[in-house]
């Protein structure tokens, strides 16, 4: 590690970890938000604004500055639903989730019931809540708080039942409510040939981490919605794998560093480390020694350079650490004004004004402080020898 970049201590590591968590939440927010196009549009406007400031487009920059003054209000209005879900996730987060019945035989009983509903082509919609609250997403419903059983579920979705068109809320092995109304999804491409039940199940999974089981009344198929996606199962018996093994074995069969979750974590840690480098040690004032080449300017036309000693000067620069991240030979040089060489001067004392450097840095010292230039005289008035004038051609003698 370069000596100008301090090694973070344990408090800095804690600081980076906290920022990495927030960066990870921001990445997850961007992936899950349904207004990603609007977020990308705001980011594009931000890029245009900074380019306008960089190229000194004052009219454009002033117009965008007035817009960004109200950006916070615009952001809250556009992403109100997504921000609320993000805060709900923070308040209800705990490791692991099992939105399936955990009692012995309860999952098998649920799968058998769904299979019977599919074989008889009886439409059904069952909600398995996760960690996030559902109250603001569901409407209506009749409280039941009854123990789940196959006859009870079959009777709730019977076509002669008043609440058969609604959804059933199954928490663990308890049926809390039935005849619930869920929000409909506008993602018609994901719903596909499904009907209102599929749109309702997908709409709820887009807004929270609940899992919904849908039985199609027309086709007799079983579908599962999760995280805004709808999957049609090949057969009802696959529901055991989709719910049971899918939740209980997912963390054991797939390490955390694989897939999108691991990539998000790596991006968050890298982003937090970069922010710490730029804003914490990068905001401290430091010094750096740069090897700067010598450049000769304003040399009289009748003089030519034979040698420059030394050819490089060690320049000590002072500034913010992030501004000192620069190529040594491309950004800094010493320009010697050789105009006084006409009067016989060959040794020049370097001054701060001769150092070409970024404006944010200041010069502290030089090593060495003087530069000697060896010159030779060039005869600029010499002219090439004139060519001899051609002799006049002899006149031809007249013939007698």
C-alpha positions as CSV (number, residue, x, y, z in Angstrom):
1,X,0.0,0.0,0.0
2,X,1.4,3.5,-0.8
3,X,2.9,5.4,2.1
4,X,0.6,8.4,1.5
5,X,-2.5,6.3,2.0
6,X,-3.1,5.4,5.7
7,X,-4.1,1.9,6.7
8,X,-7.6,1.8,8.2
9,X,-7.9,0.9,11.8
10,X,-10.7,-1.1,13.4
11,X,-12.9,1.9,13.8
12,X,-12.5,2.7,10.1
13,X,-13.4,-0.9,9.3
14,X,-16.6,-0.5,11.3
15,X,-17.3,2.8,9.5
16,X,-16.8,1.1,6.1
17,X,-19.1,-1.8,7.2
18,X,-21.9,0.5,8.2
19,X,-21.7,2.5,4.9
20,X,-21.5,-0.8,3.0
21,X,-24.8,-1.9,4.5
22,X,-26.5,1.3,3.4
23,X,-24.9,1.0,-0.1
24,X,-26.2,-2.6,-0.2
25,X,-29.7,-1.4,0.7
26,X,-29.5,1.2,-2.0
27,X,-28.6,-1.4,-4.6
28,X,-31.4,-3.7,-3.4
29,X,-33.8,-0.7,-3.6
30,X,-32.7,0.0,-7.2
31,X,-33.2,-3.7,-8.2
32,X,-36.6,-4.1,-6.6
33,X,-38.2,-0.7,-7.4
34,X,-40.8,-0.7,-10.1
35,X,-39.8,2.8,-11.1
36,X,-36.3,1.9,-12.3
37,X,-36.9,3.8,-15.5
38,X,-37.7,7.0,-13.5
39,X,-34.6,6.5,-11.3
40,X,-32.4,6.1,-14.4
41,X,-33.9,9.3,-15.9
42,X,-33.0,11.2,-12.7
43,X,-29.5,9.9,-12.9
44,X,-29.2,11.0,-16.5
45,X,-30.4,14.5,-15.6
46,X,-27.7,14.5,-12.9
47,X,-25.0,13.6,-15.4
48,X,-26.2,16.4,-17.8
49,X,-26.1,18.9,-14.9
50,X,-22.5,18.1,-13.9
51,X,-21.4,18.2,-17.5
52,X,-23.1,21.6,-17.9
53,X,-21.2,22.8,-14.9
54,X,-17.9,21.4,-16.1
55,X,-18.2,23.0,-19.6
56,X,-19.5,26.3,-18.0
57,X,-22.9,26.2,-19.7
58,X,-24.3,28.7,-17.3
59,X,-27.9,28.8,-18.6
60,X,-28.3,25.0,-18.6
61,X,-26.6,24.7,-15.2
62,X,-28.9,27.3,-13.7
63,X,-32.0,25.7,-15.0
64,X,-31.0,22.2,-13.7
65,X,-29.9,23.8,-10.4
66,X,-33.4,25.0,-9.9
67,X,-34.7,21.6,-10.7
68,X,-32.4,19.8,-8.3
69,X,-33.4,22.2,-5.5
70,X,-36.7,20.3,-5.5
71,X,-35.2,16.9,-6.2
72,X,-35.8,15.5,-2.7
73,X,-39.5,16.2,-3.0
74,X,-39.7,14.7,-6.4
75,X,-37.8,11.6,-5.2
76,X,-40.2,11.1,-2.3
77,X,-43.3,11.5,-4.5
78,X,-42.1,9.1,-7.3
79,X,-40.6,6.4,-5.0
80,X,-43.0,6.7,-2.1
81,X,-44.1,3.1,-2.2
82,X,-40.6,1.7,-2.7
83,X,-39.2,3.9,0.2
84,X,-41.9,2.7,2.5
85,X,-41.2,-0.9,1.7
86,X,-37.5,-0.3,2.3
87,X,-38.2,1.1,5.8
88,X,-40.5,-1.8,6.5
89,X,-37.8,-4.2,5.6
90,X,-35.4,-2.5,7.9
91,X,-37.9,-2.7,10.8
92,X,-39.0,-6.3,10.3
93,X,-35.7,-7.9,9.1
94,X,-34.5,-11.0,10.8
95,X,-32.3,-13.8,9.4
96,X,-34.1,-16.5,7.5
97,X,-37.8,-16.8,6.5
98,X,-40.1,-19.7,6.4
99,X,-43.5,-18.7,5.1
100,X,-44.6,-22.3,5.0
101,X,-46.3,-24.4,7.7
102,X,-43.5,-25.7,10.0
103,X,-45.5,-28.4,11.8
104,X,-45.1,-32.0,10.9
105,X,-47.4,-33.0,8.0
106,X,-48.8,-29.5,7.6
107,X,-47.0,-28.8,4.3
108,X,-48.0,-32.2,2.9
109,X,-51.6,-31.5,3.9
110,X,-51.5,-28.1,2.0
111,X,-50.0,-29.8,-1.1
112,X,-52.7,-32.5,-1.1
113,X,-55.4,-29.9,-0.8
114,X,-53.9,-27.8,-3.7
115,X,-53.7,-31.0,-5.8
116,X,-57.4,-31.8,-5.2
117,X,-58.3,-28.2,-6.1
118,X,-56.3,-28.4,-9.3
119,X,-57.8,-31.8,-10.3
120,X,-61.3,-30.5,-9.9
121,X,-60.4,-27.2,-11.6
122,X,-61.5,-25.2,-8.6
123,X,-60.0,-21.7,-8.5
124,X,-58.0,-20.9,-5.4
125,X,-55.6,-18.2,-4.1
126,X,-53.6,-18.9,-0.9
127,X,-51.2,-16.2,0.6
128,X,-48.2,-17.3,2.7
129,X,-46.9,-14.1,4.4
130,X,-43.2,-13.4,4.9
131,X,-41.6,-10.9,7.2
132,X,-43.1,-7.7,5.7
133,X,-46.5,-6.5,6.9
134,X,-49.5,-7.1,4.7
135,X,-52.1,-4.9,6.2
136,X,-51.7,-2.0,3.8
137,X,-51.8,-4.3,0.7
138,X,-54.9,-6.3,1.4
139,X,-58.5,-5.3,1.7
140,X,-61.6,-6.8,3.2
141,X,-61.5,-10.3,4.4
142,X,-63.3,-12.2,7.1
143,X,-61.4,-13.2,10.3
144,X,-61.3,-17.0,10.9
145,X,-58.3,-17.9,13.0
146,X,-59.0,-21.6,12.4
147,X,-56.6,-24.5,12.2
148,X,-55.8,-25.5,8.6
149,X,-57.3,-28.7,7.4
150,X,-58.1,-30.1,4.0
151,X,-61.9,-30.0,4.4
152,X,-61.8,-26.4,5.6
153,X,-59.7,-25.2,2.6
154,X,-61.9,-27.1,0.2
155,X,-65.1,-25.5,1.7
156,X,-63.6,-22.0,1.5
157,X,-62.9,-22.3,-2.2
158,X,-66.1,-24.1,-3.1
159,X,-67.9,-22.3,-5.8
160,X,-71.0,-22.1,-3.7
161,X,-69.1,-20.3,-0.9
162,X,-69.6,-16.5,-0.8
163,X,-65.9,-15.9,-0.4
164,X,-64.5,-18.3,-2.9
165,X,-63.3,-15.6,-5.2
166,X,-61.1,-14.0,-2.6
167,X,-57.7,-15.1,-1.1
168,X,-57.0,-17.1,2.0
169,X,-54.3,-15.9,4.4
170,X,-52.4,-18.9,5.8
171,X,-49.9,-18.1,8.5
172,X,-48.1,-21.2,9.7
173,X,-50.9,-23.8,10.3
174,X,-53.6,-21.2,11.0
175,X,-56.0,-19.7,8.5
176,X,-56.3,-16.1,9.7
177,X,-58.6,-14.7,7.1
178,X,-60.5,-15.6,3.9
179,X,-62.2,-13.6,1.1
180,X,-59.3,-11.2,0.9
181,X,-58.8,-8.7,-2.0
182,X,-55.3,-8.3,-3.2
183,X,-53.8,-5.5,-5.4
184,X,-53.6,-6.3,-9.1
185,X,-50.4,-6.3,-11.1
186,X,-50.0,-4.2,-14.2
187,X,-47.3,-6.6,-15.6
188,X,-49.4,-8.3,-18.2
189,X,-46.4,-9.9,-19.8
190,X,-45.6,-11.8,-16.6
191,X,-49.3,-12.7,-15.9
192,X,-49.5,-14.2,-19.4
193,X,-52.7,-16.3,-20.0
194,X,-53.6,-16.1,-16.3
195,X,-56.7,-14.4,-15.0
196,X,-57.6,-12.1,-12.2
197,X,-56.3,-14.5,-9.5
198,X,-52.8,-14.6,-11.1
199,X,-52.8,-10.8,-11.5
200,X,-53.7,-10.5,-7.8
201,X,-51.1,-13.0,-6.6
202,X,-48.4,-11.3,-8.7
203,X,-49.4,-7.8,-7.5
204,X,-49.0,-8.8,-3.9
205,X,-45.6,-10.4,-4.5
206,X,-44.4,-7.2,-6.2
207,X,-45.2,-5.2,-3.1
208,X,-43.9,-7.5,-0.3
209,X,-42.1,-10.8,0.3
210,X,-45.3,-12.9,0.5
211,X,-45.6,-16.1,-1.5
212,X,-48.9,-16.8,-3.2
213,X,-50.2,-20.1,-4.5
214,X,-52.7,-19.9,-7.4
215,X,-54.9,-22.7,-8.8
216,X,-56.3,-21.9,-12.3
217,X,-60.0,-22.5,-12.7
218,X,-59.7,-22.8,-16.5
219,X,-56.6,-24.9,-16.9
220,X,-56.3,-26.6,-13.6
221,X,-52.6,-25.6,-13.2
222,X,-50.8,-24.5,-10.1
223,X,-48.6,-21.4,-10.0
224,X,-46.4,-19.8,-7.4
225,X,-45.6,-16.1,-7.3
226,X,-42.6,-14.7,-5.4
227,X,-40.6,-11.4,-5.6
228,X,-42.6,-10.2,-8.6
229,X,-42.3,-13.4,-10.7
230,X,-44.8,-16.0,-11.6
231,X,-43.9,-19.6,-12.1
232,X,-46.3,-22.3,-13.4
233,X,-45.5,-25.7,-12.0
234,X,-45.5,-28.8,-14.2
235,X,-47.6,-30.7,-11.7
236,X,-49.2,-29.9,-8.3
237,X,-46.9,-32.3,-6.5
238,X,-43.9,-30.0,-7.4
239,X,-45.3,-27.6,-4.8
240,X,-43.5,-29.6,-2.1
241,X,-40.1,-28.8,-3.7
242,X,-41.1,-25.2,-4.5
243,X,-42.2,-24.4,-1.0
244,X,-40.4,-26.9,1.3
245,X,-37.0,-27.5,-0.3
246,X,-37.0,-24.2,-2.0
247,X,-37.0,-22.3,1.2
248,X,-35.3,-24.6,3.6
249,X,-32.4,-25.7,1.4
250,X,-31.8,-22.6,-0.5
251,X,-29.2,-21.1,1.9
252,X,-27.5,-24.4,2.4
253,X,-27.3,-25.4,-1.3
254,X,-26.2,-22.0,-2.5
255,X,-23.4,-20.0,-0.8
256,X,-24.1,-16.4,-0.2
257,X,-21.3,-15.2,-2.5
258,X,-23.0,-16.8,-5.5
259,X,-25.7,-15.2,-7.5
260,X,-27.1,-11.7,-7.4
261,X,-27.0,-11.3,-3.6
262,X,-23.2,-12.0,-3.4
263,X,-22.6,-9.6,-6.3
264,X,-24.6,-6.9,-4.5
265,X,-22.6,-7.4,-1.4
266,X,-19.2,-7.2,-3.2
267,X,-20.4,-4.0,-5.0
268,X,-21.5,-2.5,-1.7
269,X,-18.2,-3.3,0.1
270,X,-16.1,-1.9,-2.8
271,X,-18.2,1.2,-3.1
272,X,-17.9,1.9,0.7
273,X,-14.2,1.4,0.5
274,X,-13.9,3.8,-2.4
275,X,-16.0,6.4,-0.6
276,X,-13.9,6.0,2.6
277,X,-10.7,6.5,0.6
278,X,-11.9,9.6,-1.2
279,X,-13.7,11.4,1.7
280,X,-11.8,10.4,4.8
281,X,-8.1,10.1,4.1
282,X,-8.6,11.8,0.8
283,X,-9.9,14.9,2.5
284,X,-6.7,15.2,4.7
285,X,-3.9,17.6,3.7
286,X,-0.8,15.7,2.8
287,X,2.5,16.1,0.8
288,X,3.9,14.1,-2.0
289,X,7.2,14.2,-3.9
290,X,6.8,14.1,-7.6
291,X,9.6,13.7,-10.1
292,X,9.0,16.5,-12.6
293,X,10.8,16.7,-16.0
294,X,12.6,20.0,-17.1
295,X,11.1,21.8,-20.1
296,X,12.9,24.8,-21.7
297,X,10.9,27.6,-23.0
298,X,11.6,31.0,-24.7
299,X,15.0,29.9,-26.0
300,X,16.6,32.4,-28.4
301,X,16.7,31.4,-32.0
302,X,20.5,31.6,-32.2
303,X,21.0,29.1,-29.3
304,X,20.5,25.4,-29.1
305,X,20.4,23.1,-26.1
306,X,23.3,20.7,-25.6
307,X,22.3,19.4,-22.1
308,X,20.1,20.1,-19.1
309,X,21.4,19.2,-15.7
310,X,19.5,17.8,-13.9
311,X,16.9,16.5,-16.4
312,X,14.4,16.1,-13.6
313,X,13.6,17.9,-10.3
314,X,11.9,16.4,-7.3
315,X,9.0,18.7,-6.5
316,X,7.2,18.5,-3.1
317,X,3.5,19.2,-3.6
318,X,0.9,19.8,-0.9
319,X,-2.8,19.3,-1.1
320,X,-5.7,16.9,-0.4
321,X,-4.8,13.3,-0.7
322,X,-7.4,12.6,-3.4
323,X,-5.9,15.4,-5.5
324,X,-2.4,13.9,-5.1
325,X,-3.6,10.8,-7.0
326,X,-2.0,11.8,-10.3
327,X,0.5,10.5,-12.8
328,X,4.0,11.8,-11.9
329,X,5.2,12.6,-15.3
330,X,2.1,13.8,-17.0
331,X,0.6,16.3,-14.7
332,X,3.7,18.1,-13.2
333,X,6.7,19.6,-15.0
334,X,9.1,22.5,-14.5
335,X,9.2,25.0,-17.3
336,X,12.5,27.0,-17.3
337,X,12.3,30.4,-19.0
338,X,15.6,30.6,-21.0
339,X,15.0,34.1,-22.4
340,X,17.9,35.5,-20.3
341,X,20.3,33.1,-21.9
342,X,20.9,35.8,-24.5
343,X,22.7,37.8,-21.8
344,X,24.9,34.8,-20.9
345,X,22.9,33.2,-18.1
346,X,23.3,29.4,-17.9
347,X,22.2,28.7,-14.3
348,X,18.6,29.2,-13.4
349,X,17.0,29.2,-10.0
350,X,13.6,27.5,-10.0
351,X,10.6,29.4,-8.8
352,X,7.1,28.3,-7.9
353,X,5.7,30.1,-11.0
354,X,7.7,27.8,-13.2
355,X,6.0,24.6,-12.0
356,X,3.2,23.4,-14.2
357,X,0.8,21.5,-11.8
358,X,-3.0,21.2,-11.0
359,X,-4.4,24.3,-9.5
360,X,-5.6,22.5,-6.4
361,X,-1.9,21.8,-5.3
362,X,0.7,24.1,-3.9
363,X,4.5,23.8,-4.2
364,X,6.5,23.3,-1.0
365,X,10.1,22.7,-2.1
366,X,12.4,21.7,-4.9
367,X,15.4,19.4,-5.0
368,X,17.7,20.6,-6.5
369,X,16.7,24.3,-6.6
370,X,18.9,25.2,-9.6
371,X,19.1,24.0,-13.2
372,X,22.1,24.4,-15.5
373,X,21.6,24.5,-19.2
374,X,24.5,24.1,-21.7
375,X,23.9,25.9,-24.9
376,X,25.6,26.3,-28.3
377,X,25.5,29.1,-30.8
378,X,23.7,28.5,-34.0
379,X,24.6,30.8,-37.0
380,X,21.1,31.7,-38.0
381,X,22.3,34.3,-40.6
382,X,24.4,31.9,-42.6
383,X,23.1,31.5,-46.1
384,X,23.8,28.7,-48.6
385,X,26.4,29.4,-51.3
386,X,24.9,31.0,-54.3
387,X,24.9,28.9,-57.4
388,X,27.2,30.2,-60.2
389,X,25.5,32.0,-62.9
390,X,25.3,30.0,-66.1
391,X,27.7,31.1,-68.8
392,X,26.0,32.7,-71.9
393,X,25.8,30.3,-74.8
394,X,28.1,31.1,-77.6
395,X,26.5,32.4,-80.7
396,X,26.5,30.1,-83.5
397,X,28.9,31.1,-86.3
398,X,27.2,32.0,-89.6
399,X,27.7,29.6,-92.4
400,X,29.5,31.0,-95.4
